[in-house]
Amino acid sequence: MALLRTDKITMQFSGLTAVLDLNIEINDREIIGLIGPNGAGKTTAFNMITGVYKPTKGQVYYNDKDVTGLKPHEITKFGIARTFQNIRLFKELTVLDNVIIANHLRLKSNLFGSVVRTPGYRKEEQQIYEKSMALLKDVGLDDLKDEKSSNLPYGKQRRLEIARALATDPKLLLLDEPAAGMNPQESHELMGFIREIRDKFDIAILMIEHHMQVVMGVCERIYVLDYGVTIAEGLPDAIQNDPKVIEAYLGVD
Ligand SMILES: Nc1ncnc2c1ncn2[C@@H]1O[C@H](COP(=O)(O)OP(=O)(O)OP(=O)(O)O)[C@@H](O)[C@H]1O
């Protein structure tokens, strides 16, 4: 059984078909790439999977359960987390507080508990602190826990975003252009980092990425979109040499 399966998901914006009949299948622990020229429909596909958009047509299945059209926070609770193309941190907050806040999606105590600060609530808070610190250690940011997040260099802000996503205990992590804005050294490190988090957290990863070295270096299978249509799907070597893929990329240059 696939962890995630989309069945012909389609998204139309008035006259424009941003994604047409997209079938994606992701198994446990796979690292999958979603690539294509600008405007190909990649982010729209993410938005359909994560509940930002309800597909005009087609279904999204997570562990064989139909999750089409659920709200983003419900999708998160099922175990799908994401990062965004434009980093969305709480810039004024510390690195640690950014992760703590993300954890609160999982908090069990009710409002009463948090206002009265019941022992149950305080215990949960302590657990969240410990879990957040462990996550920061996993992504190599524990030394920077008290730093304002906007002071971090770009590559580290991206890692912090990933730590925030991991705080919701996903089984599937969607990364929207994780290498964007990274220097060559950072993007090289990113490849090892992505494999590390897959192994450590036992998750599958679907990533949108324009940086071909990163895509080819880390993805086990790749889907290629062009004008909303899936023009190729397969192993990195085959994708790299696929004439349709080459043409799609050269066509926009
Ligand atoms: N909310 C929207 N309303 C109308 N059109 C939209 C909307 N969102 C996306 N589009 C259009 O759908 C198409 C696909 O956009 P999308 O952002 O999914 O592409 P992308 O592959 O993620 O591109 P990029 O690599 O540049 O981020 C584009 O033509 C875009 O202008």
The ligand as a Tripos MOL2 file, in Angstrom:
@<TRIPOS>MOLECULE
LIG
   31    33     1     0     0
SMALL
NO_CHARGES

@<TRIPOS>ATOM
      1 N1         -4.1980   30.7860   -7.0790 N.pl3     1 LIG1
      2 C1         -3.9880   30.8200   -8.3940 C.ar      1 LIG1
      3 N2         -4.8370   31.4540   -9.2280 N.ar      1 LIG1
      4 C2         -4.6290   31.4710  -10.5670 C.ar      1 LIG1
      5 N3         -3.5760   30.8800  -11.1780 N.ar      1 LIG1
      6 C3         -2.6880   30.2420  -10.3910 C.ar      1 LIG1
      7 C4         -2.8410   30.1710   -8.9750 C.ar      1 LIG1
      8 N4         -1.7970   29.4570   -8.4640 N.ar      1 LIG1
      9 C5         -1.0250   29.1010   -9.5230 C.ar      1 LIG1
     10 N5         -1.5540   29.5720  -10.6670 N.ar      1 LIG1
     11 C6         -1.0280   29.3430  -12.0070 C.3       1 LIG1
     12 O1         -0.9060   27.9500  -12.1860 O.3       1 LIG1
     13 C7          0.2730   27.6370  -12.9080 C.3       1 LIG1
     14 C8          1.1490   26.7260  -12.0900 C.3       1 LIG1
     15 O2          1.6850   27.4660  -11.0020 O.3       1 LIG1
     16 P1          2.5940   26.8050   -9.8630 P.3       1 LIG1
     17 O3          2.9440   27.8740   -8.8940 O.co2     1 LIG1
     18 O4          1.9420   25.5970   -9.3480 O.co2     1 LIG1
     19 O5          3.8830   26.3980  -10.6920 O.3       1 LIG1
     20 P2          5.2990   25.8940  -10.1750 P.3       1 LIG1
     21 O6          5.6600   24.7240  -11.0080 O.co2     1 LIG1
     22 O7          5.2650   25.7090   -8.7150 O.co2     1 LIG1
     23 O8          6.2330   27.1310  -10.5620 O.3       1 LIG1
     24 P3          7.5960   27.6880   -9.8800 P.3       1 LIG1
     25 O9          8.6640   26.7040  -10.2020 O.co2     1 LIG1
     26 O10         7.7950   28.9790  -10.6130 O.co2     1 LIG1
     27 O11         7.3150   27.8550   -8.4350 O.co2     1 LIG1
     28 C9          0.9350   28.9670  -13.2680 C.3       1 LIG1
     29 O12         0.5280   29.3290  -14.5550 O.3       1 LIG1
     30 C10         0.3770   29.9020  -12.2200 C.3       1 LIG1
     31 O13         0.3370   31.2310  -12.7080 O.3       1 LIG1
@<TRIPOS>BOND
     1     1     2 1
     2     2     3 ar
     3     2     7 ar
     4     3     4 ar
     5     4     5 ar
     6     5     6 ar
     7     6     7 ar
     8     6    10 ar
     9     7     8 ar
    10     8     9 ar
    11     9    10 ar
    12    10    11 1
    13    11    12 1
    14    11    30 1
    15    12    13 1
    16    13    14 1
    17    13    28 1
    18    14    15 1
    19    15    16 1
    20    16    17 2
    21    16    18 1
    22    16    19 1
    23    19    20 1
    24    20    21 2
    25    20    22 1
    26    20    23 1
    27    23    24 1
    28    24    25 2
    29    24    26 1
    30    24    27 1
    31    28    29 1
    32    28    30 1
    33    30    31 1
@<TRIPOS>SUBSTRUCTURE
     1 LIG1         1 GROUP 0 **** ****
